[in-house]
Amino acid sequence: MRESAKGEMRGERGRRRSAPAFACCALALALLSACAADGRRSGLPPGAQEAIDALTQDVADGRFDEVYAAAADEWRATASAEESRNVLARVRDRLGRVQSRVPVSATEQPNAAAGRTLSVSYNTKFERADAIESVTLVERGGRWRLARYSVNSDALK
């Protein structure tokens, strides 16, 4: 196709197509593709983003015992309820609430013993400092649970 001086698109056979009509068709196709994204706007499996959002809100609100109770066995095997509470409180107290996150990587792996495992890393902007945040979730019984959480920031040193 080539564009004429009048802003028309001409196909191989010389038929005229207007640029605005072509642009509208392209836009409609893009919108339909976006609608068919299966609800995975974050690119994460269904339920995983909700689990990360719940973790974020629970930490921000100081509901550390709820985080521990809802976590996977892997989380509870590495920390007691008190240790978990202390670590999460330190993150909240030193860094503040999450302001924004930019995903850096996400890896999903099948695991025969643990169901599916999802590891996500973020460049995270907290209220008082920036950090690299890593969240590992395991899916059991159709529900994503926290298995590992780490935050690396100079503000935590």
Beta strands, then each sheet from edge to edge (+ up, - down):
strand 1: 2-3
strand 2: 8-10
strand 3: 16-18
strand 4: 98-111
strand 5: 115-126
strand 6: 130-140
strand 7: 143-152
sheet 1: 1+ 2- 3+
sheet 2: 4+ 5- 6+ 7-
end
